[in-house]
């Protein structure tokens, strides 16, 4: 089983993940998930 991480280790991992997200924003997610699904469905219908 995986070793439990200390509170400081979890904070460090979360901080690192947030910094990575800030440097590389996900440009494909404009709007909610349902809005994207609706847009995809409309493009497939046409």
N, C-alpha and C positions, 0 to 999 in steps of 0.2 A: 504494500500500500504506500501511497505517496506520503512523504514526510510533511508534517504540519509546518506552515510558515509562521514566523513571528509577525507581530503586528507591524513592526518596522519594515520587514521584508515585503509584506503585502502592500504597504504604502509606497515603497520604492517601485514595485512592479506597476502599480496603478499610475504613478506619476510618469513613469517611462512610457506607458501605453498612451496616456493623454498627450504627452509631448509628441509622440509619433503621429497621432491623429491630427494634431495641430499643424505639423509640418506637411502632411499628405492628406488634405481633406478629401473626403469621398465626393467627387463631383457628380456621380451618377444618381445620387438620391436627392432629387428636387421634388419637394412635396411629400405627402404621405405615401405609404405603400399602396393604398387603395387607389390614389390618384395615378400612380404609375401603372397599375394593373388596368385601370380604365383607359388610359392613353394607349397602352399596348393593344388592348382589345379593339379600340376604335381603329387603330392603324391596320390591324389584321382584317377587320370587317370591310374596309375600303378597298 
